Amino acid sequence: MKNVYINSAASISPQNTLDNSAFLSEIVSYNDNVLPALSPNYKEFIPPAAARRMAKGIKMGIVASKKAIQEANVDSVEAIITGTGMGCVRDSERFISAIIDNNEEYLTPTPFIQSTHNTVGGQIALGLKCKGYNFTYVHGSTSFEAALLDATMALSNNEMETVLIGGVDEIGEHTTELHKCIGHIKPEKVTTEELIDSKTSGTVFSEGANFFVLSNKDQASTYAKVIDIQTYNTCKDKISELAKVFMKDNNIKPDAIDVVVLGYNGDVDHDFYYDELKEDLFNDTQQVYYKHLSGEFNTASSFGFWLAARILKQQQIPDAVKLNVKETTPIKNVLLYNQYRGKDHSFILLSQC
């Protein structure tokens, strides 16, 4: 079994994360309940004529993947594995609206063609001329974890040497209104700094794309090593008990975890899962959170993965993500935990190379 390394990382989010020269040194503050991802200059990466026909999710995925490929200094990859919860939801909404508005006649096929969940992976493959394994996982809030698990199994078994993986989701206007109606999005606007202290149901929704080049060979650009991934649809026992089993399976004790990354999203009905780890098992560990910066979406855990990889590579924790202040030098092991509305729990363990 070979080790699996993160050799590059690229992120598009509501923060200025695409520029790897800075690491959350300047935070973009919001006062809203839906956060748009900051759009890069797409003309630098995609021909304008092609970009005009692409939904935002496709463009974000192409740009983030190209940045990851450039940083890893590879010409091609053997596989492209993506995770998405809603896919190209804007094109889905546009096509369905056209069906209604045009009485099911004179429909433009483009929104339908681009509305499928695997459109992002397909467009990336066309750009890279990659004819290898191309798979998209649509597993709710563990979509990115499923893609990561697939890639690590292939790499550790030496079936491939270089794989591009990513998580991408976009905001759709109609879908967002539906989430507001059923209480998944907070009814009130919340500032970035106050999200974690919110005492109301729901969270702040957003969008983003986070891509990584994984390999079973390390190199100068390597960020960290992927040790293990585990997902659970539901949690019948205490989450701390699942965490203990996960760490025992990897022969690591709780006090060997230098940083724990928690997916707090300000939902008073479900943040107690994070509270349990924060106040019990990892009370004396450096605690980090991130969804006040990225917002919540099905593949938001890919932003947490990006954050953990950057922390391990740079041996630095930005003040904006600290939940507490503990001595954390050197940082050798980072544990990520995420859940959404009490389901789709996941643990990811990364370590320093």
C-alpha positions as CSV (number, residue, x, y, z in Angstrom):
1,M,0.0,0.0,0.0
2,K,1.5,3.3,-1.1
3,N,1.1,6.7,0.7
4,V,-1.2,9.3,-0.8
5,Y,0.0,12.9,-1.1
6,I,-1.7,16.2,-1.7
7,N,0.6,17.8,-4.3
8,S,-1.5,20.9,-5.0
9,A,-4.6,22.7,-3.8
10,A,-6.7,25.4,-5.4
11,S,-9.8,27.1,-4.0
12,I,-12.5,29.4,-5.2
13,S,-14.8,30.6,-2.4
14,P,-16.3,33.8,-0.9
15,Q,-12.8,34.6,0.2
16,N,-9.7,35.5,-1.8
17,T,-8.4,32.0,-1.7
18,L,-7.4,31.5,-5.4
19,D,-4.2,33.4,-4.8
20,N,-1.9,31.0,-2.9
21,S,0.6,33.8,-2.1
22,A,-1.7,34.7,0.8
23,F,-3.3,32.5,3.4
24,L,-6.5,34.1,4.7
25,S,-4.6,37.1,5.8
26,E,-7.4,39.5,4.7
27,I,-10.9,38.3,5.3
28,V,-13.9,39.4,3.2
29,S,-16.7,40.1,5.7
30,Y,-20.3,39.6,4.8
31,N,-23.7,40.5,6.3
32,D,-26.1,38.1,4.6
33,N,-27.6,34.6,4.6
34,V,-26.4,33.6,1.1
35,L,-22.8,34.2,0.0
36,P,-21.6,34.2,-3.6
37,A,-18.2,32.9,-4.5
38,L,-15.7,35.6,-5.7
39,S,-15.3,35.2,-9.4
40,P,-11.8,35.3,-10.8
41,N,-11.0,36.8,-14.2
42,Y,-12.3,33.9,-16.2
43,K,-10.8,35.3,-19.5
44,E,-7.4,34.3,-18.2
45,F,-8.4,30.6,-18.1
46,I,-11.4,30.1,-20.5
47,P,-12.0,31.6,-24.0
48,P,-14.7,34.2,-23.6
49,A,-17.0,32.6,-26.3
50,A,-16.9,29.4,-24.4
51,A,-17.3,31.0,-20.9
52,R,-20.5,32.8,-22.0
53,R,-22.2,29.4,-22.4
54,M,-21.0,28.0,-19.1
55,A,-22.7,28.1,-15.7
56,K,-20.8,29.5,-12.8
57,G,-20.2,26.0,-11.3
58,I,-18.5,24.9,-14.5
59,K,-16.3,27.9,-14.7
60,M,-15.3,27.7,-11.1
61,G,-14.4,24.0,-11.5
62,I,-12.3,24.6,-14.7
63,V,-10.4,27.5,-13.1
64,A,-9.7,25.7,-9.8
65,S,-8.6,22.5,-11.6
66,K,-6.3,24.4,-13.9
67,K,-4.7,26.2,-10.9
68,A,-4.2,22.8,-9.1
69,I,-2.7,21.3,-12.3
70,Q,-0.3,24.2,-12.6
71,E,0.9,24.1,-9.0
72,A,1.4,20.3,-9.2
73,N,3.5,21.0,-12.3
74,V,2.0,18.1,-14.3
75,D,0.9,18.1,-17.9
76,S,-2.0,15.6,-17.4
77,V,-3.6,13.3,-14.9
78,E,-4.8,9.7,-15.1
79,A,-8.2,10.3,-13.6
80,I,-10.6,13.1,-12.8
81,I,-12.9,12.5,-9.8
82,T,-15.4,15.2,-8.7
83,G,-18.0,15.4,-6.0
84,T,-21.1,17.7,-6.1
85,G,-24.3,17.8,-4.2
86,M,-26.5,19.8,-6.7
87,G,-24.4,19.8,-9.9
88,C,-25.1,22.6,-12.3
89,V,-28.3,23.6,-10.6
90,R,-28.6,27.0,-12.4
91,D,-28.9,25.2,-15.8
92,S,-31.4,22.8,-14.3
93,E,-33.5,25.7,-13.1
94,R,-33.2,27.5,-16.4
95,F,-34.3,24.4,-18.4
96,I,-37.3,23.7,-16.1
97,S,-38.3,27.3,-16.3
98,A,-38.2,27.2,-20.1
99,I,-40.4,24.1,-20.1
100,I,-43.0,26.0,-18.1
101,D,-42.7,29.4,-19.8
102,N,-42.7,28.0,-23.4
103,N,-45.5,25.4,-22.8
104,E,-43.0,22.6,-23.4
105,E,-42.1,23.9,-26.9
106,Y,-39.1,25.5,-28.7
107,L,-36.7,24.5,-25.9
108,T,-33.0,25.2,-26.1
109,P,-31.0,22.0,-25.5
110,T,-27.9,23.7,-24.0
111,P,-29.2,24.2,-20.4
112,F,-30.4,20.5,-20.4
113,I,-27.0,19.2,-21.7
114,Q,-25.1,21.2,-19.1
115,S,-27.5,20.6,-16.2
116,T,-26.2,17.1,-15.5
117,H,-24.0,16.6,-12.4
118,N,-21.0,15.2,-14.3
119,T,-20.8,18.3,-16.6
120,V,-17.9,19.8,-14.6
121,G,-15.8,16.7,-14.7
122,G,-16.5,16.3,-18.4
123,Q,-15.6,19.9,-19.3
124,I,-12.3,19.6,-17.3
125,A,-11.5,16.4,-19.2
126,L,-12.1,18.1,-22.5
127,G,-9.7,20.9,-21.5
128,L,-7.0,18.6,-20.3
129,K,-7.6,16.1,-23.1
130,C,-7.9,13.4,-20.4
131,K,-9.5,10.2,-21.7
132,G,-9.0,8.3,-18.5
133,Y,-11.2,7.4,-15.6
134,N,-13.8,10.2,-15.0
135,F,-16.4,9.8,-12.3
136,T,-18.7,12.2,-10.4
137,Y,-20.1,11.4,-6.9
138,V,-23.4,12.8,-5.8
139,H,-23.6,11.7,-2.2
140,G,-25.2,14.7,-0.5
141,S,-22.8,16.3,2.0
142,T,-20.3,13.4,1.7
143,S,-19.9,13.9,-2.1
144,F,-16.3,15.2,-1.8
145,E,-15.4,12.5,0.7
146,A,-16.6,9.9,-1.7
147,A,-14.4,11.3,-4.5
148,L,-11.5,11.5,-2.1
149,L,-12.0,7.9,-1.0
150,D,-12.1,6.6,-4.6
151,A,-8.9,8.5,-5.4
152,T,-7.0,7.3,-2.3
153,M,-7.9,3.7,-2.9
154,A,-6.7,3.8,-6.6
155,L,-3.5,5.6,-5.6
156,S,-2.6,3.5,-2.6
157,N,-3.1,0.3,-4.6
158,N,-0.8,1.7,-7.3
159,E,-3.6,1.6,-9.9
160,M,-2.7,5.2,-10.8
161,E,0.0,7.7,-10.0
162,T,-1.8,11.1,-10.4
163,V,-5.4,12.0,-9.9
164,L,-7.3,15.3,-9.9
165,I,-10.1,15.5,-7.4
166,G,-12.5,18.3,-6.4
167,G,-15.7,19.4,-4.9
168,V,-17.9,22.0,-6.6
169,D,-21.4,23.4,-6.0
170,E,-23.1,26.6,-7.1
171,I,-26.1,28.7,-5.9
172,G,-29.4,28.5,-7.8
173,E,-31.9,31.3,-7.2
174,H,-35.0,29.1,-7.1
175,T,-33.3,26.3,-5.1
176,T,-32.1,28.9,-2.6
177,E,-35.7,30.2,-2.1
178,L,-36.8,26.6,-1.4
179,H,-34.1,26.2,1.2
180,K,-35.3,29.4,2.8
181,C,-38.9,28.2,2.9
182,I,-38.0,25.0,4.7
183,G,-35.7,26.7,7.2
184,H,-32.4,25.4,6.0
185,I,-31.2,29.0,5.4
186,K,-31.4,31.5,8.2
187,P,-34.2,34.0,7.8
188,E,-32.0,36.8,9.1
189,K,-28.8,38.2,7.7
190,V,-25.7,37.3,9.8
191,T,-22.3,38.8,9.8
192,T,-19.2,36.6,9.1
193,E,-17.8,37.2,12.6
194,E,-21.1,36.4,14.4
195,L,-22.2,33.2,12.6
196,I,-20.8,30.8,15.1
197,D,-22.6,32.6,18.0
198,S,-25.9,32.5,16.2
199,K,-28.8,31.1,18.2
200,T,-31.2,30.4,15.3
201,S,-32.0,27.5,13.1
202,G,-30.5,27.2,9.6
203,T,-27.2,28.4,8.2
204,V,-25.6,30.7,5.6
205,F,-25.5,29.1,2.2
206,S,-22.8,29.6,-0.4
207,E,-20.9,28.0,-3.3
208,G,-17.4,27.2,-4.3
209,A,-14.9,24.9,-6.0
210,N,-11.9,23.3,-4.4
211,F,-9.6,21.0,-6.4
212,F,-6.5,19.0,-5.6
213,V,-3.9,16.9,-7.4
214,L,-3.2,13.7,-5.4
215,S,-0.4,11.3,-6.1
216,N,1.4,8.3,-4.6
217,K,4.7,10.2,-5.1
218,D,5.6,13.3,-3.1
219,Q,7.4,16.3,-4.6
220,A,8.5,19.8,-3.7
221,S,4.9,21.2,-3.8
222,T,3.4,18.5,-1.5
223,Y,1.1,19.8,1.2
224,A,0.3,16.8,3.3
225,K,-0.4,13.0,3.4
226,V,-3.9,11.6,3.4
227,I,-4.1,8.9,6.1
228,D,-7.8,7.9,6.1
229,I,-11.4,8.8,5.3
230,Q,-14.5,7.5,7.0
231,T,-18.1,8.5,6.4
232,Y,-21.4,7.7,8.3
233,N,-24.9,8.4,7.1
234,T,-26.2,8.8,10.6
235,C,-24.8,8.8,14.1
236,K,-26.7,6.7,16.7
237,D,-24.0,7.0,19.4
238,K,-22.0,9.9,20.6
239,I,-19.9,11.4,17.9
240,S,-16.9,11.3,20.3
241,E,-17.2,7.5,20.3
242,L,-17.1,7.3,16.5
243,A,-14.0,9.6,16.6
244,K,-12.3,7.3,19.1
245,V,-13.0,4.2,16.8
246,F,-11.7,6.1,13.8
247,M,-8.5,7.1,15.5
248,K,-8.0,3.6,17.0
249,D,-8.2,2.2,13.5
250,N,-5.4,4.5,12.5
251,N,-3.2,3.8,15.6
252,I,-3.4,7.4,16.8
253,K,-4.4,8.8,20.1
254,P,-6.5,12.0,20.6
255,D,-3.6,13.8,22.2
256,A,-1.6,13.2,19.0
257,I,-4.0,15.3,17.0
258,D,-2.5,18.8,16.8
259,V,-5.4,20.5,15.1
260,V,-9.1,19.5,14.8
261,V,-11.0,21.2,12.0
262,L,-14.8,21.5,12.8
263,G,-17.6,22.3,10.3
264,Y,-19.5,24.7,12.6
265,N,-22.2,26.5,10.5
266,G,-24.2,28.4,13.1
267,D,-27.2,26.0,13.0
268,V,-28.4,25.9,16.7
269,D,-30.2,22.6,16.0
270,H,-27.1,20.7,14.8
271,D,-23.9,22.3,16.0
272,F,-24.0,20.3,19.2
273,Y,-22.1,17.5,17.4
274,Y,-19.1,19.8,17.1
275,D,-19.6,21.1,20.7
276,E,-19.2,17.5,21.9
277,L,-15.8,17.1,20.3
278,K,-14.8,20.7,21.2
279,E,-15.6,20.4,24.9
280,D,-14.7,16.8,25.5
281,L,-12.3,14.8,23.4
282,F,-10.4,17.7,21.9
283,N,-10.8,20.2,24.7
284,D,-7.0,20.7,24.9
285,T,-6.4,20.6,21.2
286,Q,-6.1,23.6,18.8
287,Q,-9.6,23.9,17.3
288,V,-10.4,25.4,13.9
289,Y,-13.6,26.3,12.0
290,Y,-14.2,27.6,8.5
291,K,-17.9,27.8,7.4
292,H,-18.1,31.4,8.5
293,L,-15.7,32.1,5.7
294,S,-16.9,29.5,3.1
295,G,-20.6,29.3,3.8
296,E,-22.4,26.0,3.8
297,F,-22.9,23.8,0.7
298,N,-22.8,20.1,-0.1
299,T,-19.1,20.1,-0.8
300,A,-18.1,22.7,1.8
301,S,-15.9,20.0,3.5
302,S,-13.6,20.4,0.5
303,F,-12.8,23.9,1.7
304,G,-12.1,22.5,5.1
305,F,-9.8,20.0,3.4
306,W,-8.0,22.9,1.6
307,L,-7.7,24.7,4.9
308,A,-6.2,21.7,6.7
309,A,-3.7,21.0,3.8
310,R,-2.6,24.6,3.9
311,I,-2.1,24.5,7.7
312,L,0.1,21.4,7.4
313,K,2.2,22.8,4.6
314,Q,2.7,26.3,6.0
315,Q,2.7,25.3,9.7
316,Q,0.5,28.3,10.3
317,I,-3.1,28.8,11.5
318,P,-4.8,32.0,10.4
319,D,-6.3,34.0,13.3
320,A,-9.7,34.1,11.5
321,V,-10.2,30.4,11.8
322,K,-9.1,29.8,15.4
323,L,-11.7,28.7,18.0
324,N,-9.2,28.7,20.8
325,V,-5.5,29.2,21.2
326,K,-3.2,26.3,22.0
327,E,0.5,25.5,21.5
328,T,0.6,23.9,18.1
329,T,4.2,23.7,16.9
330,P,5.0,21.6,15.0
331,I,1.7,20.6,13.4
332,K,1.9,16.9,12.5
333,N,-1.6,15.5,12.5
334,V,-4.9,17.2,11.6
335,L,-8.4,15.7,11.9
336,L,-11.4,17.0,10.0
337,Y,-15.0,16.4,11.1
338,N,-18.1,17.5,9.2
339,Q,-21.8,16.8,9.3
340,Y,-24.9,18.4,7.8
341,R,-28.2,18.6,9.6
342,G,-27.3,15.5,11.7
343,K,-26.5,13.3,8.7
344,D,-23.5,12.6,6.4
345,H,-20.9,12.6,9.1
346,S,-17.3,12.3,8.0
347,F,-13.8,12.1,9.4
348,I,-10.6,12.8,7.4
349,L,-7.1,12.4,8.9
350,L,-4.1,14.2,7.3
351,S,-0.5,14.2,8.5
352,Q,2.7,16.1,7.8
353,C,5.0,14.6,5.2
